[in-house]
Amino acid sequence: MNIRGKDIKIFSGNSNRPLAEEIANKMGLPVGAATVGKFSDGETLVNIKEVVRGSDVFIIQSTCPPVNDNLVELLIMIDALKRASAGRITAVIPYFGYARQDRKAKARDPISAKLVANLITTAGADRVLTMDFHVPQLQGFFDIPVDHLLGGAILARYFAGKFEKLDDIVIVSPDVGSVSRARKFAQKLDSPIAIIDKRRPKANVSEIMNIIGDVRNKRVILVDDLIDTAGTVVNAAEALNEFGAREVYACCTHGVLSGPAVERIQNSPIKELVTLNTITLSPEKKIDKITQLSVADVFAEAIERIYGNLSISTLFTQED
């Protein structure tokens, strides 16, 4: 693996072209010329249309819905660039799909997150740049370097600027597993935390059981890494409302928002859902209650630091 290519080139698949263009623009670079589409039989077509020999190449591609199409695009783009003698290939995956399948929850379950990590490595990626894995331990699934960015600072900065007073804010973890994330978020706003204790009887269905902490007459912010069908966050918002919360907000890094998610959020007590643009929102998901913030600045700086062989951890310190 080369430590550094002779220049930077940015390429993009079809999963999040607007984010790729925004990142490239902030770096003063064009998005590399490439055709990424499909053959008539549905197979993925990739054609790199410029010289990449010896270059430090960054492929920006979230593995969001349609997950399998976007994943295969990423794998084939990596292979094409490797065979074109790119100096170093970094898979920039703002949202890493399959992250929730990280262990055997029951007998004969696959560990799909590890399989996907192996596929990306085998395809020829030299390193991975991503944001907010579902669990940080996923970094160990890769046998290549992983730079793991955090979206909490962007979200916290938004809420710090939104409210004149922060002394009536409580940060809420939607479940016990997200307490560490909520605590770090609360530290940025110097706010207390509360925890929702829930029981999940089956997949994508959650039952609110109890709230640990004082939320009465408080402005509460639910914090999670991703929101998929929105059942958990909406049930949590309703429970917080019943426990006397004055206003309920929610935020997450990845707004997957599949199935009935948007309708649920629209009809919920949530005043505003703030998410990052690691996943592009389709027009029908752009409702007044949903605000999307850009991650282009942090990814652009991270890419420049990787190219310059500079510390990424320094970037986290600056965010804090």
N, C-alpha and C positions, 0 to 999 in steps of 0.2 A: 504494500500500500504506500503510495506517495504521500509525503507529509503535506505537500501543498502543490496545487496546480499553478500554471503560469498566469492564469487570469480567471475571473469569475464569469460563469454563465448560468443564467436562471432559466429553467424549463418548467412547464406546467402541463398537467393532465387536464381533464375536464371537470374534476370534482369541485374546484374552487378557483377558477380562473380570475375572478375579480381580486381576490386576495393576492394571488401571484403577481398580478399587474401592479397592485399597490405597493407590494414589497419591492419589486424591481424599480418602480418609479422613485421610491425613497432612496434607493441606492444609485440612482442615475443610470440604470441599465435597462435595455429592452428585454422582454421575454423572448427566449430563444425560439427560432423558427422550427416548428415541428408540426406534423400532422398526426393527430391522435383521434381515431374514429373507429369505424367497424367495416369489415368486409360484408358482402351481401349475405353471407351465411351466419353472421353474428360474431365471428371471431374479431378480436381486437387488432386494429391496424395502427402501427406506429412507424413514422418515417421522420428521422432527424434530418433537418435540411440545412445544417451549417456545420462547419468543422469544429470538433470538440477535442481534438488530439492534444493531450497534455493539460487540458483545462480543469479547473476546480468547478465541478458541475453540481448544482443544487436543483433537485426535482421537487416542486411544491405540489403535493397531492394528499388531501385528506381521504382516508378510507371510510367515508360516510356513505349513506344510501345514495345510489345503489351500491352497496358495499363491495360486492364481488366484482362488478364491472370496474370500479375505481381501483381496487386492489390489483386486478390483472393489468390495468393500464400502467400502474406504478411498476410492477414487476417487469413488464415488457420494455418500458422506457429505460429502466436500469440496465437490462440486458443489451438493448440497442446502444446505449452510451458506453457500456463496458467494451463492446465489440468495436466501437469507434475509437477506442484508445483514450478515453477520458482519463485525465491524471488522477482525479479523486471524485467519487460520486457520493453525495450526501442526500439521503431520502429525507426531505422536510415534510413531516406528517403532522400538521397542526392538530388533527383529530385522528387517533389511532383506533380503528374499528376492531371488533373481536376482543377488546380489552377486558370485558366482563367475564369472559370464559377463561379465567386465569388459574383454575384449580378443578379438581374432581369433586364436585359438590355431592355427587351420588355415584353409585357403581356404574362403570362403563361410560362415564362422561369423557368427552375429549378435552384436552387443554388447548383450545384453538388459538389462544394468544401466543403460546410457544410455537405452534406450527407456523403461524403467520410471521413471527420473528425469524424463524428458520428460512422461510421462503424469501424474505427480503434480503437476508444475508447471502443465501445461495445464488440469488439473482445477480449479485455483484455489488451491492451497496457497501461502501467503506465505513459509513457512520450514519447515525439517525439523529435528527433534530425534531423534537416534538414538544407538545404542551399538555400538562396535566393528564398523565396516565390515570386510569381509574384507580389503580393502586401503584405507588412508587416502585414496588418490587418488580414490576414488569421490566425495569431497566436491566435486571439480571437475566431476562429471557434472551437477550441478544448477546452474541459472541463478538460484537463490534462495539465501538464507543457509542454511547447514547448521551446526548445533551438534552436535559429535561427542563423546559421552561415552565414558569408558574404564571397563571393568569390572575391570581388573587389580587396582586398589586393594582392591576388595571381596574378591576371591579371596585376595590376599596377606594381608590382615588376618585372614582365616579361618585360614590355615595358621600364621600367626605366633602365634595364640592356641591352636592345636591342639597344638603341640609345645613341650615345656619347653626343649629345646635346639635351636638352629638351625644349629650349626656342622657338622653332618653331613648337611646338605641340599644337593642339587645340582638346579638347575633345568634341565630338558631341553627343547630345541626338537625337535619331531617331524620337522622337515625344515629345509633351509637357508633357505627363504623365511620361516620364523617366528623367525629368530634375533633380530631386533630386538625382537619382542614378548617373547621369553624373557629377553633381556638387561634390559629394563625391569623385568620381574617379579623377576628376580634381584637387582636393585639395591634393591628394596623390602625384601627379606629379607637383604641383604648376603651373598648366596650365589654360588658359582661356577656356570657353566653348562656343559652338554655339548650336542652336536649329533648328531642321527641323520642319516646320509647314506643316502638311499634312492633307489631307481629305481622309477618307476611305469610298468609296461608298458602299462596301459590304464586307463580310467576306473574309479574306485572299487576298484582293486587296487594294492597297494603291496608292494614287496619291500625288506626291510631289508638294507642292504649293510654298514654299518660305524657305529661310535659314536666320535665325536671327543670325548675328555674322559674323566676318571676317575670312574667310578660304582661301583667295587667297594666293597662294604660300606657304601654310602651309602643314605640315604633320598632317593629321587628323585621329583620332581614334573614330570610332562609338562604343558606349557602350550600351548594353542592357542586360536584365536578361536572355532571351532565344531567340533563332532563330529557327523558325519552318519551314515554306516553303521558307523563305529567300526573299520573295517579298519586304518587307519593307526595309531590310538592303541593298539589291541590288539597289532598286530605290533611296535610300538615297545616296549610293555611286556614282551612275550616276549623281545625282543632284550636289553633291559636286565636282565631276569632271568638270561639266559644269560651276560651280562657281569659278573654278580656283585652286582647291586644288592640291598640288604637288603630294602627295601620300595619298592613302586611305587604312586604316586598320580597322578591326572590331574585337570586342571581346564580349563574352557573357559567362555567367556561364553555361547555359544548351544548348548544341547543339542537339536539337531535329532533325533538318534537315530531315524533311519528304517530300514526293512527289518530286518535281523538285528542291529541295533546292541545292543539290550538283552541279547539272548542271548549275544552275543560278550563284552560287558563282564562279565556274570555268570560266564562260564566262563574269564575271563582272569586273569592274575596281579595285576591292578589291585585294590588294597585298597579304594580309594574314588575315585569320580568326583564332583567338585564342579562344579556348573554354576549359572548364574544363571537367574532366572525370566523372562527375556525371551521365552521360549516356555513355554507351559503343558505340564506333563507329564501325559499320560493315565494312568489308574490302573494299566494294565499295565506302564508304564515306571517306576513308583515302587517300585523294588527297594531292598533294604537298602544296596547298594553305591553308590547314587546319592544325593547330598546336593544340595539346591537352596537357594540363597541369594537374598534379595530385593534388587531394584534400586529399590524404591519410594522410598527416602529420597533417592537421588541424582536420580531423575527429578522428584520433587516439588520439590526445591530448584532444579533447573534450570528448571522451569516458572515458579516464582516469580521467578527472576532474569530470565527472558525477559520476563515481564509487567512487571517493574520496571525494565526496560532496564539491568540490571546485568551485570557481566562474568561469562561462563561460565568463562573461563580461571582465575579466582580459585577456582572450585570444584575444578579439577584440582589447584591448589596445596595446597588444604586436604586433599585426598585423599592426596597425596604426604607 
